[in-house]
């Protein structure tokens, strides 16, 4: 069903707002994916503060052209059936949400990414971003790195105290005999 001019304008405005707020926008092919699977993807992505939409490429290009930071961006590679993932809170979550979903649905393929500064990212770049650890994982790794010397120091001191206690126990046993 064709969209009226007013509805097309509303879609362009909505997409432009999503693009302006998004730290990373990812486009992926979804041909052959069921509607039920796409609904599952939307729910999973929403939990990661990512919005996934199916948008006509022509309307997406018009929304891109309407924003100054994306002026001059060559969006000619956006062809075929594409879904777009937006996130205003995290730079990696759109790529990670789609990559995680693509493990179950291998027909999902990255096409491109667009950073908030208007940089075009190739499908390989998006895949590399998807493989990076999340902020929470990085925080956990940092805590582990910071705690390692302290836990090693505690282990060494405990070993010394344990050794001293064993010496005293052996001496006490020798005196008692």
C-alpha positions as a Python dict, from the first residue, in 0.01 Angstrom:
ca = {
    (1, 'X'): (0, 0, 0),
    (2, 'X'): (140, 335, -103),
    (3, 'X'): (199, 599, 159),
    (4, 'X'): (39, 940, 123),
    (5, 'X'): (260, 1244, 88),
    (6, 'X'): (187, 1347, 448),
    (7, 'X'): (276, 1001, 583),
    (8, 'X'): (598, 996, 381),
    (9, 'X'): (689, 1336, 520),
    (10, 'X'): (614, 1213, 873),
    (11, 'X'): (833, 904, 818),
    (12, 'X'): (1118, 1120, 686),
    (13, 'X'): (1092, 1350, 989),
    (14, 'X'): (1084, 1055, 1230),
    (15, 'X'): (1386, 891, 1064),
    (16, 'X'): (1573, 1222, 1061),
    (17, 'X'): (1512, 1258, 1436),
    (18, 'X'): (1634, 901, 1495),
    (19, 'X'): (1944, 966, 1283),
    (20, 'X'): (2022, 1293, 1460),
    (21, 'X'): (1995, 1130, 1804),
    (22, 'X'): (2168, 802, 1715),
    (23, 'X'): (2534, 745, 1801),
    (24, 'X'): (2548, 466, 1542),
    (25, 'X'): (2303, 364, 1274),
    (26, 'X'): (2343, 20, 1117),
    (27, 'X'): (2182, -105, 798),
    (28, 'X'): (2144, -478, 733),
    (29, 'X'): (1979, -702, 475),
    (30, 'X'): (1697, -911, 610),
    (31, 'X'): (1553, -1085, 302),
    (32, 'X'): (1412, -1425, 397),
    (33, 'X'): (1355, -1337, 763),
    (34, 'X'): (1007, -1402, 896),
    (35, 'X'): (793, -1128, 1046),
    (36, 'X'): (791, -1317, 1377),
    (37, 'X'): (1173, -1323, 1378),
    (38, 'X'): (1186, -950, 1309),
    (39, 'X'): (949, -890, 1600),
    (40, 'X'): (1181, -1096, 1820),
    (41, 'X'): (1474, -887, 1698),
    (42, 'X'): (1290, -566, 1785),
    (43, 'X'): (1219, -691, 2139),
    (44, 'X'): (1578, -805, 2195),
    (45, 'X'): (1716, -481, 2053),
    (46, 'X'): (1482, -272, 2267),
    (47, 'X'): (1631, -437, 2577),
    (48, 'X'): (1969, -301, 2457),
    (49, 'X'): (1822, 48, 2402),
    (50, 'X'): (1825, 1, 2025),
    (51, 'X'): (1539, 71, 1787),
    (52, 'X'): (1507, -147, 1477),
    (53, 'X'): (1292, -26, 1186),
    (54, 'X'): (1213, -132, 834),
    (55, 'X'): (1226, 184, 625),
    (56, 'X'): (1210, 238, 252),
    (57, 'X'): (1559, 321, 132),
    (58, 'X'): (1440, 622, -65),
    (59, 'X'): (1283, 773, 248),
    (60, 'X'): (1595, 693, 450),
    (61, 'X'): (1812, 873, 193),
    (62, 'X'): (1584, 1178, 206),
    (63, 'X'): (1612, 1181, 586),
    (64, 'X'): (1992, 1159, 554),
    (65, 'X'): (1999, 1447, 308),
    (66, 'X'): (1787, 1662, 540),
    (67, 'X'): (2052, 1663, 814),
    (68, 'X'): (2363, 1883, 783),
    (69, 'X'): (2608, 1633, 940),
    (70, 'X'): (2519, 1375, 674),
    (71, 'X'): (2537, 1617, 382),
    (72, 'X'): (2742, 1475, 98),
    (73, 'X'): (2726, 1121, 235),
    (74, 'X'): (2704, 871, -51),
    (75, 'X'): (2418, 641, 44),
    (76, 'X'): (2400, 466, -293),
    (77, 'X'): (2498, 135, -129),
    (78, 'X'): (2165, 122, 53),
    (79, 'X'): (1974, -107, -180),
    (80, 'X'): (1740, -401, -136),
    (81, 'X'): (1539, -499, 169),
    (82, 'X'): (1710, -330, 463),
    (83, 'X'): (1646, -288, 832),
    (84, 'X'): (1796, 2, 1020),
    (85, 'X'): (1906, -6, 1384),
    (86, 'X'): (1944, 316, 1584),
    (87, 'X'): (2075, 379, 1936),
    (88, 'X'): (2100, 712, 2111),
    (89, 'X'): (2265, 567, 2421),
    (90, 'X'): (2542, 334, 2300),
    (91, 'X'): (2777, 334, 2003),
    (92, 'X'): (2799, -45, 1982),
    (93, 'X'): (2452, -172, 2069),
    (94, 'X'): (2298, -152, 1717),
    (95, 'X'): (2581, -356, 1567),
    (96, 'X'): (2587, -600, 1860),
    (97, 'X'): (2210, -651, 1860),
    (98, 'X'): (2206, -732, 1488),
    (99, 'X'): (2518, -952, 1511),
    (100, 'X'): (2374, -1150, 1801),
    (101, 'X'): (2049, -1198, 1610),
    (102, 'X'): (2241, -1296, 1295),
    (103, 'X'): (2389, -1593, 1483),
    (104, 'X'): (2038, -1745, 1487),
    (105, 'X'): (1926, -1595, 1156),
    (106, 'X'): (2225, -1616, 918),
    (107, 'X'): (2042, -1437, 636),
    (108, 'X'): (2091, -1110, 828),
    (109, 'X'): (2393, -939, 670),
    (110, 'X'): (2548, -603, 755),
    (111, 'X'): (2544, -352, 471),
    (112, 'X'): (2683, -37, 630),
    (113, 'X'): (2694, 184, 933),
    (114, 'X'): (2672, 557, 980),
    (115, 'X'): (2834, 726, 1279),
    (116, 'X'): (2686, 1029, 1449),
    (117, 'X'): (2957, 1243, 1285),
    (118, 'X'): (2843, 1138, 940),
    (119, 'X'): (3116, 882, 868),
    (120, 'X'): (3027, 590, 643),
    (121, 'X'): (3132, 252, 786),
    (122, 'X'): (3168, -58, 572),
    (123, 'X'): (3005, -389, 659),
    (124, 'X'): (3344, -515, 782),
    (125, 'X'): (3381, -212, 1008),
    (126, 'X'): (3035, -272, 1155),
    (127, 'X'): (3119, -639, 1210),
    (128, 'X'): (3439, -535, 1391),
    (129, 'X'): (3239, -298, 1613),
    (130, 'X'): (2993, -578, 1691),
    (131, 'X'): (3275, -798, 1817),
    (132, 'X'): (3401, -538, 2068),
    (133, 'X'): (3312, -589, 2434),
    (134, 'X'): (3027, -385, 2582),
    (135, 'X'): (3084, -106, 2832),
    (136, 'X'): (2984, -334, 3119),
    (137, 'X'): (3226, -604, 3002),
    (138, 'X'): (3505, -346, 2977),
    (139, 'X'): (3429, -222, 3329),
    (140, 'X'): (3447, -579, 3457),
    (141, 'X'): (3779, -636, 3282),
    (142, 'X'): (3915, -313, 3429),
    (143, 'X'): (3812, -416, 3780),
    (144, 'X'): (3980, -753, 3724),
    (145, 'X'): (4302, -589, 3607),
    (146, 'X'): (4303, -348, 3900),
    (147, 'X'): (4225, -621, 4153),
    (148, 'X'): (4486, -871, 4025),
    (149, 'X'): (4792, -714, 4195),
    (150, 'X'): (4602, -675, 4520),
    (151, 'X'): (4478, -1035, 4519),
    (152, 'X'): (4832, -1154, 4438),
    (153, 'X'): (4969, -952, 4731),
    (154, 'X'): (4708, -1101, 4964),
    (155, 'X'): (4787, -1454, 4842),
    (156, 'X'): (5159, -1405, 4907),
    (157, 'X'): (5095, -1270, 5258),
    (158, 'X'): (4856, -1555, 5336),
    (159, 'X'): (5117, -1807, 5220),
    (160, 'X'): (5376, -1649, 5450),
    (161, 'X'): (5137, -1653, 5747),
    (162, 'X'): (5034, -2010, 5667),
    (163, 'X'): (5401, -2114, 5656),
    (164, 'X'): (5469, -1940, 5989),
    (165, 'X'): (5168, -2112, 6148),
    (166, 'X'): (5293, -2450, 6021),
    (167, 'X'): (5638, -2385, 6173),
    (168, 'X'): (5481, -2296, 6510),
    (169, 'X'): (5259, -2605, 6495),
    (170, 'X'): (5558, -2828, 6419),
    (171, 'X'): (5761, -2670, 6705),
    (172, 'X'): (5472, -2712, 6948),
    (173, 'X'): (5435, -3074, 6844),
    (174, 'X'): (5812, -3133, 6885),
    (175, 'X'): (5812, -2977, 7235),
    (176, 'X'): (5504, -3177, 7339),
    (177, 'X'): (5673, -3506, 7249),
}
